[in-house]
Structures are given as C-alpha cells and as structure tokens.
Amino acid sequence: MSQPDNTWIGDQILSMVVEKEQSNVLKRLGLFCQAIVKSKSAVEKLVKKHAATLEALSLEILIPDPGSTPPNVSAQRNEYKSLLRILTGCPLLEEFSFHVEPVADEWPVADFDMNGREWIMRRVNNMITSHTGPEHDYFWGDGSETEDNEDDDS
C-alpha cells in the first residue's frame, strides 16, 4: 500500500516499531518492502542496537517508479553506505542478502546473497570505499558467494 507520494505506508509503521522495540537480542532481520524512505535511519538504528547479536540480515527493497527519469544508481547506493558502515560492527554476521531494485526493470542498486563473515566483510568494505555508479557494479551486484569461493575481489 502506498500513499499519494508513493511512500510505502509500512515505512511509517516500521519506524514506529523500531522506536518501540525493546528486545536485547536480535539474531535475524528480514525486511521485504517497498522503498524505505522515512524508516531508513530507524533500520540503521535497529541494526546498530543489535550489532553484537545479529547473525543474518536480509533486505529486499523496491524503489518506486520515479516516472520518466530512472533512479540515480550512484545516489541510491550512497544512501546505503551508512548502513554498510554499521554492518562492519556486526561480529556474528554470517548471512547477508541485499536486494534494492527499481520497480521498473532498470539497473539494480544492489543485488546479492552472501554467506560467511569474511566474504561479507570484504564485500561490505569494498562497497563502502568503491565508486557507486553502474559501471562499478562488481561489488554492488551479481554476487552469490560463500566462504568456499576463491578470492576474486583482488
């Protein structure tokens, strides 16, 4: 469900839930929703609060159709760098699924599933420091890696 400005109605609900959430341990977090706009900082706050216990994070986010102009991939990727920085402080994170895509069939902002702390941290650190345009998609998409894969990031 969307409001007239294409903001997902659950965006406000998610922000409210995160503000009221009182648990001391969160091991798995999966969000499957339309664009996280108002609640992006709330999600960052939730992940930061539970960084010591978070073992798995899955984000699947659809960016609303902006009309005639496709979304700016670089700008969208830059918006998620603060969340990625928070993830570097999650010592138990073993599963990371990150899918951010426009509703229209455009270039994905992020699109991968990873297992294994070392692979995740290597990818996250590269995403934080890399350029963000579609021409630098290597770290932002098309990756299903596990700790058994060879190191192709060099």
N, CA, C and O atoms as a GROMACS GRO file, in nm:
protein
  616
    1MET      N    1   0.084  -0.118   0.000
    1MET     CA    2   0.000   0.000   0.000
    1MET      C    3   0.088   0.124   0.000
    1MET      O    4   0.186   0.132   0.074
    2SER      N    5   0.052   0.219  -0.084
    2SER     CA    6   0.130   0.341  -0.093
    2SER      C    7   0.044   0.463  -0.067
    2SER      O    8  -0.077   0.462  -0.091
    3GLN      N    9   0.108   0.566  -0.019
    3GLN     CA   10   0.043   0.695  -0.003
    3GLN      C   11   0.050   0.767  -0.137
    3GLN      O   12   0.119   0.719  -0.228
    4PRO      N   13  -0.018   0.881  -0.153
    4PRO     CA   14  -0.013   0.953  -0.281
    4PRO      C   15   0.129   0.989  -0.326
    4PRO      O   16   0.153   0.999  -0.446
    5ASP      N   17   0.222   1.010  -0.234
    5ASP     CA   18   0.359   1.044  -0.274
    5ASP      C   19   0.445   0.920  -0.300
    5ASP      O   20   0.567   0.930  -0.307
    6ASN      N   21   0.381   0.804  -0.315
    6ASN     CA   22   0.447   0.676  -0.341
    6ASN      C   23   0.528   0.624  -0.224
    6ASN      O   24   0.604   0.529  -0.240
    7THR      N   25   0.513   0.683  -0.107
    7THR     CA   26   0.579   0.632   0.012
    7THR      C   27   0.501   0.512   0.062
    7THR      O   28   0.379   0.519   0.080
    8TRP      N   29   0.570   0.404   0.083
    8TRP     CA   30   0.509   0.282   0.133
    8TRP      C   31   0.452   0.309   0.272
    8TRP      O   32   0.523   0.360   0.358
    9ILE      N   33   0.326   0.276   0.295
    9ILE     CA   34   0.260   0.304   0.422
    9ILE      C   35   0.330   0.233   0.537
    9ILE      O   36   0.331   0.283   0.650
   10GLY      N   37   0.390   0.117   0.509
   10GLY     CA   38   0.462   0.043   0.611
   10GLY      C   39   0.590   0.112   0.655
   10GLY      O   40   0.645   0.079   0.760
   11ASP      N   41   0.637   0.208   0.577
   11ASP     CA   42   0.756   0.284   0.611
   11ASP      C   43   0.737   0.355   0.745
   11ASP      O   44   0.826   0.354   0.830
   12GLN      N   45   0.622   0.416   0.763
   12GLN     CA   46   0.592   0.484   0.888
   12GLN      C   47   0.573   0.383   1.001
   12GLN      O   48   0.618   0.406   1.114
   13ILE      N   49   0.508   0.273   0.971
   13ILE     CA   50   0.486   0.169   1.072
   13ILE      C   51   0.619   0.110   1.116
   13ILE      O   52   0.642   0.091   1.236
   14LEU      N   53   0.709   0.082   1.021
   14LEU     CA   54   0.840   0.028   1.053
   14LEU      C   55   0.917   0.123   1.144
   14LEU      O   56   0.980   0.079   1.241
   15SER      N   57   0.914   0.251   1.115
   15SER     CA   58   0.982   0.349   1.201
   15SER      C   59   0.927   0.345   1.342
   15SER      O   60   1.003   0.351   1.439
   16MET      N   61   0.795   0.334   1.354
   16MET     CA   62   0.732   0.332   1.485
   16MET      C   63   0.771   0.203   1.562
   16MET      O   64   0.801   0.208   1.681
   17VAL      N   65   0.769   0.091   1.493
   17VAL     CA   66   0.804  -0.036   1.557
   17VAL      C   67   0.948  -0.032   1.607
   17VAL      O   68   0.975  -0.076   1.719
   18VAL      N   69   1.039   0.019   1.526
   18VAL     CA   70   1.179   0.026   1.566
   18VAL      C   71   1.196   0.114   1.688
   18VAL      O   72   1.275   0.082   1.777
   19GLU      N   73   1.122   0.224   1.695
   19GLU     CA   74   1.131   0.313   1.810
   19GLU      C   75   1.081   0.246   1.938
   19GLU      O   76   1.133   0.272   2.046
   20LYS      N   77   0.980   0.159   1.926
   20LYS     CA   78   0.920   0.095   2.043
   20LYS      C   79   0.985  -0.038   2.080
   20LYS      O   80   0.964  -0.088   2.190
   21GLU      N   81   1.062  -0.095   1.990
   21GLU     CA   82   1.123  -0.227   2.008
   21GLU      C   83   1.214  -0.227   2.131
   21GLU      O   84   1.296  -0.137   2.148
   22GLN      N   85   1.198  -0.327   2.217
   22GLN     CA   86   1.268  -0.331   2.345
   22GLN      C   87   1.354  -0.455   2.366
   22GLN      O   88   1.413  -0.469   2.474
   23SER      N   89   1.364  -0.544   2.269
   23SER     CA   90   1.438  -0.668   2.293
   23SER      C   91   1.588  -0.641   2.306
   23SER      O   92   1.639  -0.539   2.260
   24ASN      N   93   1.656  -0.734   2.371
   24ASN     CA   94   1.800  -0.723   2.390
   24ASN      C   95   1.879  -0.805   2.289
   24ASN      O   96   1.999  -0.786   2.273
   25VAL      N   97   1.811  -0.895   2.220
   25VAL     CA   98   1.880  -0.983   2.125
   25VAL      C   99   1.798  -0.990   1.995
   25VAL      O  100   1.678  -1.019   1.997
   26LEU      N  101   1.866  -0.964   1.885
   26LEU     CA  102   1.806  -0.981   1.754
   26LEU      C  103   1.909  -1.056   1.670
   26LEU      O  104   2.017  -1.004   1.641
   27LYS      N  105   1.874  -1.179   1.631
   27LYS     CA  106   1.970  -1.260   1.555
   27LYS      C  107   1.947  -1.252   1.405
   27LYS      O  108   2.042  -1.257   1.328
   28ARG      N  109   1.820  -1.240   1.364
   28ARG     CA  110   1.787  -1.239   1.221
   28ARG      C  111   1.690  -1.125   1.194
   28ARG      O  112   1.592  -1.106   1.265
   29LEU      N  113   1.719  -1.050   1.089
   29LEU     CA  114   1.631  -0.942   1.049
   29LEU      C  115   1.609  -0.953   0.899
   29LEU      O  116   1.705  -0.951   0.822
   30GLY      N  117   1.484  -0.963   0.859
   30GLY     CA  118   1.449  -0.968   0.718
   30GLY      C  119   1.343  -0.864   0.688
   30GLY      O  120   1.234  -0.868   0.747
   31LEU      N  121   1.373  -0.772   0.599
   31LEU     CA  122   1.277  -0.671   0.558
   31LEU      C  123   1.251  -0.685   0.409
   31LEU      O  124   1.343  -0.682   0.328
   32PHE      N  125   1.125  -0.702   0.375
   32PHE     CA  126   1.083  -0.716   0.236
   32PHE      C  127   0.975  -0.612   0.213
   32PHE      O  128   0.860  -0.631   0.252
   33CYS      N  129   1.013  -0.502   0.151
   33CYS     CA  130   0.920  -0.391   0.143
   33CYS      C  131   0.949  -0.300   0.025
   33CYS      O  132   1.050  -0.315  -0.044
   34GLN      N  133   0.858  -0.206   0.005
   34GLN     CA  134   0.883  -0.102  -0.092
   34GLN      C  135   0.983  -0.005  -0.032
   34GLN      O  136   1.031  -0.027   0.079
   35ALA      N  137   1.014   0.099  -0.102
   35ALA     CA  138   1.124   0.189  -0.064
   35ALA      C  139   1.120   0.228   0.082
   35ALA      O  140   1.018   0.274   0.134
   36ILE      N  141   1.232   0.208   0.148
   36ILE     CA  142   1.247   0.253   0.285
   36ILE      C  143   1.296   0.397   0.275
   36ILE      O  144   1.410   0.423   0.238
   37VAL      N  145   1.208   0.489   0.309
   37VAL     CA  146   1.242   0.630   0.297
   37VAL      C  147   1.255   0.691   0.435
   37VAL      O  148   1.366   0.725   0.478
   38LYS      N  149   1.145   0.704   0.504
   38LYS     CA  150   1.146   0.763   0.637
   38LYS      C  151   1.208   0.670   0.740
   38LYS      O  152   1.263   0.716   0.840
   39SER      N  153   1.200   0.541   0.717
   39SER     CA  154   1.247   0.446   0.818
   39SER      C  155   1.391   0.401   0.796
   39SER      O  156   1.440   0.317   0.872
   40LYS      N  157   1.462   0.454   0.696
   40LYS     CA  158   1.599   0.411   0.672
   40LYS      C  159   1.686   0.434   0.796
   40LYS      O  160   1.764   0.347   0.833
   41SER      N  161   1.673   0.549   0.858
   41SER     CA  162   1.752   0.576   0.978
   41SER      C  163   1.706   0.487   1.094
   41SER      O  164   1.787   0.450   1.179
   42ALA      N  165   1.578   0.453   1.097
   42ALA     CA  166   1.527   0.363   1.202
   42ALA      C  167   1.586   0.223   1.184
   42ALA      O  168   1.622   0.158   1.282
   43VAL      N  169   1.597   0.176   1.060
   43VAL     CA  170   1.656   0.045   1.034
   43VAL      C  171   1.804   0.047   1.075
   43VAL      O  172   1.853  -0.048   1.136
   44GLU      N  173   1.873   0.155   1.042
   44GLU     CA  174   2.014   0.168   1.082
   44GLU      C  175   2.026   0.164   1.234
   44GLU      O  176   2.116   0.101   1.289
   45LYS      N  177   1.934   0.231   1.301
   45LYS     CA  178   1.935   0.234   1.447
   45LYS      C  179   1.912   0.093   1.504
   45LYS      O  180   1.978   0.054   1.600
   46LEU      N  181   1.820   0.018   1.444
   46LEU     CA  182   1.790  -0.118   1.489
   46LEU      C  183   1.911  -0.209   1.470
   46LEU      O  184   1.946  -0.286   1.560
   47VAL      N  185   1.974  -0.202   1.353
   47VAL     CA  186   2.091  -0.286   1.326
   47VAL      C  187   2.205  -0.248   1.421
   47VAL      O  188   2.273  -0.335   1.474
   48LYS      N  189   2.225  -0.119   1.441
   48LYS     CA  190   2.331  -0.073   1.532
   48LYS      C  191   2.306  -0.122   1.675
   48LYS      O  192   2.398  -0.166   1.744
   49LYS      N  193   2.180  -0.113   1.719
   49LYS     CA  194   2.145  -0.157   1.855
   49LYS      C  195   2.176  -0.305   1.875
   49LYS      O  196   2.219  -0.346   1.983
   50HIS      N  197   2.154  -0.386   1.771
   50HIS     CA  198   2.170  -0.531   1.782
   50HIS      C  199   2.294  -0.583   1.709
   50HIS      O  200   2.302  -0.701   1.676
   51ALA      N  201   2.390  -0.494   1.684
   51ALA     CA  202   2.511  -0.533   1.611
   51ALA      C  203   2.583  -0.651   1.676
   51ALA      O  204   2.639  -0.735   1.605
   52ALA      N  205   2.583  -0.657   1.806
   52ALA     CA  206   2.657  -0.763   1.877
   52ALA      C  207   2.593  -0.901   1.860
   52ALA      O  208   2.662  -1.001   1.878
   53THR      N  209   2.464  -0.908   1.828
   53THR     CA  210   2.396  -1.037   1.820
   53THR      C  211   2.345  -1.072   1.680
   53THR      O  212   2.304  -1.186   1.657
   54LEU      N  213   2.348  -0.978   1.586
   54LEU     CA  214   2.291  -1.000   1.453
   54LEU      C  215   2.373  -1.102   1.374
   54LEU      O  216   2.492  -1.083   1.351
   55GLU      N  217   2.306  -1.210   1.332
   55GLU     CA  218   2.372  -1.316   1.256
   55GLU      C  219   2.331  -1.316   1.109
   55GLU      O  220   2.407  -1.363   1.024
   56ALA      N  221   2.213  -1.264   1.079
   56ALA     CA  222   2.164  -1.265   0.941
   56ALA      C  223   2.083  -1.139   0.914
   56ALA      O  224   2.000  -1.098   0.996
   57LEU      N  225   2.108  -1.078   0.800
   57LEU     CA  226   2.034  -0.960   0.757
   57LEU      C  227   1.993  -0.979   0.613
   57LEU      O  228   2.076  -1.009   0.527
   58SER      N  229   1.864  -0.961   0.588
   58SER     CA  230   1.812  -0.972   0.452
   58SER      C  231   1.727  -0.849   0.424
   58SER      O  232   1.630  -0.822   0.494
   59LEU      N  233   1.766  -0.774   0.321
   59LEU     CA  234   1.691  -0.656   0.280
   59LEU      C  235   1.650  -0.672   0.135
   59LEU      O  236   1.733  -0.692   0.047
   60GLU      N  237   1.520  -0.664   0.111
   60GLU     CA  238   1.467  -0.664  -0.025
   60GLU      C  239   1.377  -0.544  -0.036
   60GLU      O  240   1.269  -0.539   0.024
   61ILE      N  241   1.423  -0.446  -0.113
   61ILE     CA  242   1.356  -0.316  -0.119
   61ILE      C  243   1.328  -0.280  -0.264
   61ILE      O  244   1.417  -0.290  -0.349
   62LEU      N  245   1.206  -0.240  -0.293
   62LEU     CA  246   1.169  -0.193  -0.426
   62LEU      C  247   1.163  -0.041  -0.425
   62LEU      O  248   1.100   0.020  -0.339
   63ILE      N  249   1.230   0.020  -0.522
   63ILE     CA  250   1.228   0.165  -0.536
   63ILE      C  251   1.107   0.200  -0.624
   63ILE      O  252   1.094   0.146  -0.734
   64PRO      N  253   1.019   0.290  -0.577
   64PRO     CA  254   0.902   0.326  -0.658
   64PRO      C  255   0.943   0.384  -0.792
   64PRO      O  256   1.051   0.442  -0.806
   65ASP      N  257   0.858   0.368  -0.891
   65ASP     CA  258   0.881   0.420  -1.024
   65ASP      C  259   0.884   0.573  -1.018
   65ASP      O  260   0.783   0.635  -0.983
   66PRO      N  261   0.999   0.635  -1.051
   66PRO     CA  262   1.008   0.780  -1.042
   66PRO      C  263   0.945   0.853  -1.161
   66PRO      O  264   0.950   0.975  -1.168
   67GLY      N  265   0.887   0.778  -1.253
   67GLY     CA  266   0.827   0.841  -1.370
   67GLY      C  267   0.919   0.826  -1.490
   67GLY      O  268   0.967   0.716  -1.518
   68SER      N  269   0.944   0.936  -1.560
   68SER     CA  270   1.022   0.929  -1.683
   68SER      C  271   1.172   0.920  -1.658
   68SER      O  272   1.246   0.879  -1.747
   69THR      N  273   1.218   0.957  -1.541
   69THR     CA  274   1.360   0.956  -1.511
   69THR      C  275   1.395   0.831  -1.429
   69THR      O  276   1.338   0.810  -1.322
   70PRO      N  277   1.489   0.750  -1.478
   70PRO     CA  278   1.528   0.633  -1.399
   70PRO      C  279   1.599   0.678  -1.271
   70PRO      O  280   1.656   0.787  -1.268
   71PRO      N  281   1.596   0.595  -1.167
   71PRO     CA  282   1.662   0.633  -1.042
   71PRO      C  283   1.813   0.647  -1.062
   71PRO      O  284   1.872   0.577  -1.144
   72ASN      N  285   1.872   0.736  -0.988
   72ASN     CA  286   2.016   0.756  -0.993
   72ASN      C  287   2.081   0.647  -0.908
   72ASN      O  288   2.075   0.651  -0.786
   73VAL      N  289   2.144   0.550  -0.974
   73VAL     CA  290   2.202   0.435  -0.905
   73VAL      C  291   2.309   0.479  -0.806
   73VAL      O  292   2.314   0.429  -0.694
   74SER      N  293   2.395   0.572  -0.847
   74SER     CA  294   2.502   0.618  -0.758
   74SER      C  295   2.446   0.681  -0.632
   74SER      O  296   2.493   0.652  -0.522
   75ALA      N  297   2.345   0.766  -0.647
   75ALA     CA  298   2.284   0.832  -0.530
   75ALA      C  299   2.218   0.730  -0.439
   75ALA      O  300   2.231   0.738  -0.317
   76GLN      N  301   2.148   0.633  -0.496
   76GLN     CA  302   2.083   0.529  -0.416
   76GLN      C  303   2.186   0.448  -0.340
   76GLN      O  304   2.167   0.420  -0.221
   77ARG      N  305   2.295   0.411  -0.405
   77ARG     CA  306   2.399   0.332  -0.338
   77ARG      C  307   2.464   0.412  -0.226
   77ARG      O  308   2.492   0.358  -0.119
   78ASN      N  309   2.488   0.540  -0.250
   78ASN     CA  310   2.548   0.624  -0.146
   78ASN      C  311   2.460   0.631  -0.022
   78ASN      O  312   2.510   0.640   0.089
   79GLU      N  313   2.327   0.627  -0.041
   79GLU     CA  314   2.234   0.632   0.071
   79GLU      C  315   2.248   0.510   0.163
   79GLU      O  316   2.215   0.519   0.281
   80TYR      N  317   2.294   0.398   0.110
   80TYR     CA  318   2.306   0.277   0.191
   80TYR      C  319   2.445   0.259   0.252
   80TYR      O  320   2.467   0.163   0.326
   81LYS      N  321   2.538   0.348   0.223
   81LYS     CA  322   2.673   0.334   0.279
   81LYS      C  323   2.675   0.347   0.431
   81LYS      O  324   2.757   0.283   0.496
   82SER      N  325   2.587   0.428   0.488
   82SER     CA  326   2.586   0.440   0.635
   82SER      C  327   2.542   0.308   0.698
   82SER      O  328   2.596   0.269   0.802
   83LEU      N  329   2.446   0.237   0.638
   83LEU     CA  330   2.407   0.106   0.688
   83LEU      C  331   2.523   0.008   0.674
   83LEU      O  332   2.547  -0.073   0.765
   84LEU      N  333   2.594   0.013   0.564
   84LEU     CA  334   2.708  -0.076   0.543
   84LEU      C  335   2.816  -0.052   0.648
   84LEU      O  336   2.878  -0.147   0.696
   85ARG      N  337   2.839   0.073   0.684
   85ARG     CA  338   2.938   0.104   0.788
   85ARG      C  339   2.897   0.040   0.922
   85ARG      O  340   2.981  -0.009   0.997
   86ILE      N  341   2.767   0.043   0.950
   86ILE     CA  342   2.717  -0.018   1.073
   86ILE      C  343   2.741  -0.169   1.070
   86ILE      O  344   2.774  -0.229   1.172
   87LEU      N  345   2.723  -0.230   0.953
   87LEU     CA  346   2.742  -0.376   0.940
   87LEU      C  347   2.885  -0.419   0.972
   87LEU      O  348   2.907  -0.532   1.015
   88THR      N  349   2.981  -0.331   0.953
   88THR     CA  350   3.120  -0.368   0.984
   88THR      C  351   3.138  -0.391   1.134
   88THR      O  352   3.237  -0.450   1.176
   89GLY      N  353   3.043  -0.345   1.214
   89GLY     CA  354   3.047  -0.366   1.358
   89GLY      C  355   2.962  -0.483   1.405
   89GLY      O  356   2.929  -0.492   1.523
   90CYS      N  357   2.925  -0.572   1.314
   90CYS     CA  358   2.843  -0.690   1.348
   90CYS      C  359   2.934  -0.814   1.345
   90CYS      O  360   2.950  -0.875   1.239
   91PRO      N  361   2.992  -0.852   1.459
   91PRO     CA  362   3.091  -0.960   1.461
   91PRO      C  363   3.036  -1.099   1.430
   91PRO      O  364   3.113  -1.189   1.396
   92LEU      N  365   2.905  -1.119   1.442
   92LEU     CA  366   2.847  -1.252   1.420
   92LEU      C  367   2.776  -1.265   1.285
   92LEU      O  368   2.721  -1.371   1.255
   93LEU      N  369   2.777  -1.161   1.204
   93LEU     CA  370   2.703  -1.163   1.078
   93LEU      C  371   2.759  -1.268   0.983
   93LEU      O  372   2.873  -1.257   0.938
   94GLU      N  373   2.678  -1.370   0.954
   94GLU     CA  374   2.718  -1.480   0.867
   94GLU      C  375   2.636  -1.489   0.738
   94GLU      O  376   2.674  -1.559   0.645
   95GLU      N  377   2.523  -1.419   0.734
   95GLU     CA  378   2.437  -1.420   0.614
   95GLU      C  379   2.396  -1.277   0.584
   95GLU      O  380   2.351  -1.203   0.672
   96PHE      N  381   2.412  -1.238   0.458
   96PHE     CA  382   2.375  -1.103   0.416
   96PHE      C  383   2.314  -1.110   0.277
   96PHE      O  384   2.380  -1.150   0.181
   97SER      N  385   2.189  -1.071   0.268
   97SER     CA  386   2.117  -1.067   0.142
   97SER      C  387   2.074  -0.922   0.122
   97SER      O  388   2.009  -0.863   0.208
   98PHE      N  389   2.110  -0.865   0.009
   98PHE     CA  390   2.088  -0.722  -0.015
   98PHE      C  391   2.036  -0.704  -0.156
   98PHE      O  392   2.112  -0.717  -0.253
   99HIS      N  393   1.909  -0.672  -0.168
   99HIS     CA  394   1.846  -0.653  -0.299
   99HIS      C  395   1.769  -0.521  -0.297
   99HIS      O  396   1.668  -0.508  -0.227
  100VAL      N  397   1.817  -0.425  -0.373
  100VAL     CA  398   1.749  -0.296  -0.386
  100VAL      C  399   1.732  -0.274  -0.536
  100VAL      O  400   1.830  -0.259  -0.609
  101GLU      N  401   1.606  -0.273  -0.579
  101GLU     CA  402   1.580  -0.266  -0.722
  101GLU      C  403   1.465  -0.170  -0.752
  101GLU      O  404   1.370  -0.161  -0.674
  102PRO      N  405   1.472  -0.100  -0.864
  102PRO     CA  406   1.359  -0.018  -0.907
  102PRO      C  407   1.241  -0.107  -0.946
  102PRO      O  408   1.260  -0.221  -0.989
  103VAL      N  409   1.120  -0.055  -0.930
  103VAL     CA  410   1.001  -0.129  -0.972
  103VAL      C  411   1.009  -0.153  -1.122
  103VAL      O  412   0.980  -0.263  -1.170
  104ALA      N  413   1.048  -0.049  -1.196
  104ALA     CA  414   1.068  -0.065  -1.340
  104ALA      C  415   1.193  -0.149  -1.360
  104ALA      O  416   1.280  -0.154  -1.273
  105ASP      N  417   1.202  -0.214  -1.473
  105ASP     CA  418   1.316  -0.302  -1.499
  105ASP      C  419   1.439  -0.219  -1.535
  105ASP      O  420   1.475  -0.207  -1.652
  106GLU      N  421   1.503  -0.163  -1.434
  106GLU     CA  422   1.622  -0.080  -1.452
  106GLU      C  423   1.741  -0.150  -1.387
  106GLU      O  424   1.728  -0.262  -1.338
  107TRP      N  425   1.855  -0.085  -1.388
  107TRP     CA  426   1.976  -0.137  -1.326
  107TRP      C  427   1.955  -0.153  -1.177
  107TRP      O  428   1.909  -0.058  -1.113
  108PRO      N  429   1.986  -0.267  -1.118
  108PRO     CA  430   1.968  -0.282  -0.972
  108PRO      C  431   2.068  -0.197  -0.895
  108PRO      O  432   2.182  -0.178  -0.938
  109VAL      N  433   2.025  -0.146  -0.782
  109VAL     CA  434   2.114  -0.071  -0.694
  109VAL      C  435   2.208  -0.168  -0.624
  109VAL      O  436   2.329  -0.146  -0.617
  110ALA      N  437   2.151  -0.276  -0.571
  110ALA     CA  438   2.229  -0.381  -0.506
  110ALA      C  439   2.156  -0.512  -0.527
  110ALA      O  440   2.033  -0.515  -0.527
  111ASP      N  441   2.232  -0.620  -0.546
  111ASP     CA  442   2.167  -0.746  -0.577
  111ASP      C  443   2.261  -0.863  -0.550
  111ASP      O  444   2.331  -0.909  -0.641
  112PHE      N  445   2.262  -0.912  -0.426
  112PHE     CA  446   2.345  -1.028  -0.397
  112PHE      C  447   2.304  -1.097  -0.267
  112PHE      O  448   2.236  -1.039  -0.182
  113ASP      N  449   2.346  -1.222  -0.255
  113ASP     CA  450   2.329  -1.304  -0.135
  113ASP      C  451   2.468  -1.356  -0.099
  113ASP      O  452   2.540  -1.405  -0.185
  114MET      N  453   2.505  -1.344   0.028
  114MET     CA  454   2.637  -1.390   0.069
  114MET      C  455   2.630  -1.465   0.201
  114MET      O  456   2.545  -1.437   0.286
  115ASN      N  457   2.719  -1.560   0.217
  115ASN     CA  458   2.735  -1.634   0.341
  115ASN      C  459   2.883  -1.632   0.378
  115ASN      O  460   2.969  -1.631   0.290
  116GLY      N  461   2.910  -1.632   0.507
  116GLY     CA  462   3.048  -1.634   0.554
  116GLY      C  463   3.096  -1.494   0.591
  116GLY      O  464   3.098  -1.403   0.509
  117ARG      N  465   3.132  -1.480   0.715
  117ARG     CA  466   3.169  -1.347   0.768
  117ARG      C  467   3.280  -1.280   0.687
  117ARG      O  468   3.270  -1.162   0.656
  118GLU      N  469   3.386  -1.354   0.654
  118GLU     CA  470   3.498  -1.293   0.582
  118GLU      C  471   3.455  -1.238   0.447
  118GLU      O  472   3.493  -1.127   0.410
  119TRP      N  473   3.376  -1.317   0.372
  119TRP     CA  474   3.328  -1.271   0.242
  119TRP      C  475   3.239  -1.148   0.256
  119TRP      O  476   3.250  -1.053   0.179
  120ILE      N  477   3.152  -1.152   0.355
  120ILE     CA  478   3.060  -1.040   0.376
  120ILE      C  479   3.138  -0.913   0.410
  120ILE      O  480   3.114  -0.807   0.351
  121MET      N  481   3.231  -0.922   0.502
  121MET     CA  482   3.306  -0.803   0.543
  121MET      C  483   3.393  -0.750   0.430
  121MET      O  484   3.407  -0.629   0.413
  122ARG      N  485   3.450  -0.839   0.352
  122ARG     CA  486   3.530  -0.796   0.237
  122ARG      C  487   3.441  -0.720   0.138
  122ARG      O  488   3.478  -0.613   0.090
  123ARG      N  489   3.326  -0.777   0.108
  123ARG     CA  490   3.235  -0.712   0.013
  123ARG      C  491   3.184  -0.580   0.069
  123ARG      O  492   3.183  -0.479  -0.002
  124VAL      N  493   3.142  -0.578   0.195
  124VAL     CA  494   3.090  -0.456   0.257
  124VAL      C  495   3.196  -0.346   0.257
  124VAL      O  496   3.167  -0.232   0.222
  125ASN      N  497   3.318  -0.380   0.296
  125ASN     CA  498   3.425  -0.279   0.296
  125ASN      C  499   3.452  -0.226   0.156
  125ASN      O  500   3.477  -0.107   0.138
  126ASN      N  501   3.448  -0.313   0.056
  126ASN     CA  502   3.467  -0.268  -0.082
  126ASN      C  503   3.351  -0.181  -0.129
  126ASN      O  504   3.372  -0.086  -0.205
  127MET      N  505   3.230  -0.213  -0.085
  127MET     CA  506   3.115  -0.131  -0.122
  127MET      C  507   3.125   0.008  -0.059
  127MET      O  508   3.087   0.107  -0.121
  128ILE      N  509   3.176   0.015   0.062
  128ILE     CA  510   3.190   0.143   0.131
  128ILE      C  511   3.292   0.231   0.060
  128ILE      O  512   3.270   0.351   0.046
  129THR      N  513   3.401   0.173   0.015
  129THR     CA  514   3.509   0.252  -0.043
  129THR      C  515   3.502   0.267  -0.195
  129THR      O  516   3.572   0.351  -0.251
  130SER      N  517   3.420   0.186  -0.262
  130SER     CA  518   3.418   0.189  -0.408
  130SER      C  519   3.330   0.302  -0.461
  130SER      O  520   3.246   0.358  -0.390
  131HIS      N  521   3.353   0.333  -0.588
  131HIS     CA  522   3.263   0.424  -0.658
  131HIS      C  523   3.128   0.354  -0.668
  131HIS      O  524   3.119   0.232  -0.652
  132THR      N  525   3.024   0.430  -0.694
  132THR     CA  526   2.890   0.373  -0.680
  132THR      C  527   2.810   0.364  -0.809
  132THR      O  528   2.697   0.315  -0.806
  133GLY      N  529   2.862   0.410  -0.921
  133GLY     CA  530   2.786   0.407  -1.046
  133GLY      C  531   2.768   0.266  -1.099
  133GLY      O  532   2.833   0.173  -1.052
  134PRO      N  533   2.678   0.250  -1.198
  134PRO     CA  534   2.654   0.118  -1.256
  134PRO      C  535   2.780   0.055  -1.314
  134PRO      O  536   2.791  -0.068  -1.319
  135GLU      N  537   2.874   0.137  -1.358
  135GLU     CA  538   2.998   0.082  -1.414
  135GLU      C  539   3.086   0.018  -1.306
  135GLU      O  540   3.184  -0.050  -1.338
  136HIS      N  541   3.050   0.039  -1.179
  136HIS     CA  542   3.123  -0.022  -1.068
  136HIS      C  543   3.034  -0.125  -0.998
  136HIS      O  544   3.033  -0.135  -0.875
  137ASP      N  545   2.962  -0.200  -1.076
  137ASP     CA  546   2.862  -0.292  -1.022
  137ASP      C  547   2.923  -0.417  -0.958
  137ASP      O  548   2.852  -0.491  -0.891
  138TYR      N  549   3.051  -0.441  -0.977
  138TYR     CA  550   3.111  -0.564  -0.928
  138TYR      C  551   3.084  -0.588  -0.780
  138TYR      O  552   3.052  -0.700  -0.740
  139PHE      N  553   3.097  -0.484  -0.698
  139PHE     CA  554   3.078  -0.501  -0.555
  139PHE      C  555   2.933  -0.484  -0.512
  139PHE      O  556   2.897  -0.521  -0.400
  140TRP      N  557   2.849  -0.429  -0.599
  140TRP     CA  558   2.712  -0.397  -0.560
  140TRP      C  559   2.610  -0.497  -0.613
  140TRP      O  560   2.493  -0.491  -0.575
  141GLY      N  561   2.650  -0.588  -0.699
  141GLY     CA  562   2.552  -0.679  -0.753
  141GLY      C  563   2.611  -0.806  -0.807
  141GLY      O  564   2.733  -0.827  -0.806
  142ASP      N  565   2.522  -0.891  -0.855
  142ASP     CA  566   2.559  -1.012  -0.924
  142ASP      C  567   2.653  -1.099  -0.843
  142ASP      O  568   2.752  -1.150  -0.896
  143GLY      N  569   2.623  -1.116  -0.717
  143GLY     CA  570   2.713  -1.198  -0.638
  143GLY      C  571   2.640  -1.294  -0.547
  143GLY      O  572   2.557  -1.253  -0.466
  144SER      N  573   2.671  -1.419  -0.559
  144SER     CA  574   2.628  -1.519  -0.462
  144SER      C  575   2.755  -1.590  -0.420
  144SER      O  576   2.805  -1.677  -0.490
  145GLU      N  577   2.806  -1.551  -0.305
  145GLU     CA  578   2.935  -1.602  -0.262
  145GLU      C  579   2.923  -1.674  -0.128
  145GLU      O  580   2.836  -1.644  -0.047
  146THR      N  581   3.011  -1.768  -0.108
  146THR     CA  582   3.021  -1.836   0.020
  146THR      C  583   3.166  -1.839   0.061
  146THR      O  584   3.254  -1.804  -0.017
  147GLU      N  585   3.191  -1.879   0.181
  147GLU     CA  586   3.328  -1.884   0.229
  147GLU      C  587   3.414  -1.984   0.154
  147GLU      O  588   3.536  -1.983   0.170
  148ASP      N  589   3.353  -2.072   0.074
  148ASP     CA  590   3.429  -2.171  -0.002
  148ASP      C  591   3.479  -2.118  -0.136
  148ASP      O  592   3.563  -2.181  -0.200
  149ASN      N  593   3.428  -2.000  -0.180
  149ASN     CA  594   3.468  -1.945  -0.309
  149ASN      C  595   3.611  -1.894  -0.304
  149ASN      O  596   3.665  -1.863  -0.198
  150GLU      N  597   3.672  -1.887  -0.423
  150GLU     CA  598   3.806  -1.830  -0.432
  150GLU      C  599   3.796  -1.680  -0.420
  150GLU      O  600   3.690  -1.623  -0.446
  151ASP      N  601   3.904  -1.616  -0.383
  151ASP     CA  602   3.906  -1.471  -0.365
  151ASP      C  603   3.922  -1.403  -0.501
  151ASP      O  604   4.033  -1.397  -0.556
  152ASP      N  605   3.812  -1.352  -0.555
  152ASP     CA  606   3.814  -1.282  -0.684
  152ASP      C  607   3.809  -1.132  -0.667
  152ASP      O  608   3.801  -1.060  -0.766
  153ASP      N  609   3.813  -1.083  -0.542
  153ASP     CA  610   3.797  -0.940  -0.516
  153ASP      C  611   3.924  -0.860  -0.540
  153ASP      O  612   3.920  -0.737  -0.537
  154SER      N  613   4.037  -0.925  -0.561
  154SER     CA  614   4.164  -0.854  -0.572
  154SER      C  615   4.172  -0.777  -0.701
  154SER      O  616   4.272  -0.711  -0.728
   0.00000   0.00000   0.00000
